[in-house]
Amino acid sequence: MAKQPRILAGETAAITGAARGIGHATARALLAQGMRVAIGDVDAEAAAATAAELGPSAVGLALDVTDRDSFAAFLDESERELGPLDVLVNNAGIMQIGRFIDEDDLTARRMVDINLHGVILGMKLALARMIPRDRGHIVNISSQAGKFGAPGGATYSATKHAVVGLTEAVRGELRLMGAQIELSYVMPYVVNTELGSGLGQARGFANLEPSEVADAIVEALRLGTVEVWVPKSGKRTNVLGAVLPRRLSEGMARAMKVDRVLADADTITRRGYEMRASRSEPGLGGAPEQPQIPSSAGE
Ligand code: NAD
């Protein structure tokens, strides 16, 4: 008999990087399910403003996902104010794009620290709370760049591939331990947020709204889905790409222009975002602006 969808009302979630974008939309969607939500963000002022806007079942807290003490304090405070943690959404992430050979080391380090070490830390800290209770669900936000190496975003793609591998491996460990903790990873196409601003377009894919990713996260929590594609058709394209000979799959990617989505980004539109992203790890200094790939590069 099919498993009944889980009822989320009354549960508690903590969402990283939820002051804006996908995290903000996810907080709104989880609150609409009757959950209590802690909004953590390196931009503490924006986290507090988002929580105030979303109402009394939300709290806004300072969080730097790259710092173990900060992450532990975020989860402690969230549990003190809202109750035991049922759900952690590891959403905080940055995407600084440009040609790999031009990327400075600090930019690469910052993306690995936030997008990968932040998720590793979050999973360890949440599992330490969830395993003794034998309940909980961790949702890690990857990207379609977690399955496809995106030119113009090599280090970003590497971090998102790593999140997929990490989630699969830890899920396997939990199964071997007999633990009932659920793990999911979410792979959205381009979303209309600051991080997704000024990107190129692939044929046959429309940009998503943050609420569409949030709805997919709600569905994953309710149904226990492990691998979450947004839109769902992304899976078909990925499976097709994997079974075709490389010459054909690369030809298909070129025909759909998926290889140009990051490489053709409009650097002027992205300037404000790139500057903010370069200040997203307080422990590291801000990086200089990156040279970007001109649209004719590599042809
Ligand atoms: P966004 O920039 O709108 O929001 C990200 C939030 O994370 C910001 O509020 C930022 O302050 C916060 N943050 C950054 N560094 C942090 C840190 N060290 N500690 C805590 N918070 C930190 O971006 P978004 O588009 O909402 O992205 C959310 C997630 O979705 C990211 O992991 C991103 O890689 C992923 N994603 C985005 C897209 C897209 O096109 N927007 C597509 C696929 C996946």
Boltz pocket constraint, residues with backbone or C-beta under 6 A from the ligand:
constraints:
  - pocket:
      binder: B
      contacts: [[A, 16], [A, 17], [A, 18], [A, 19], [A, 20], [A, 21], [A, 22], [A, 23], [A, 40], [A, 41], [A, 42], [A, 43], [A, 63], [A, 64], [A, 65], [A, 66], [A, 90], [A, 91], [A, 92], [A, 93], [A, 94], [A, 95], [A, 114], [A, 141], [A, 142], [A, 143], [A, 144], [A, 186], [A, 187], [A, 188], [A, 189], [A, 190], [A, 191], [A, 192], [A, 193], [A, 194], [A, 195], [A, 196], [A, 280], [A, 281], [A, 282]]
      max_distance: 6.0
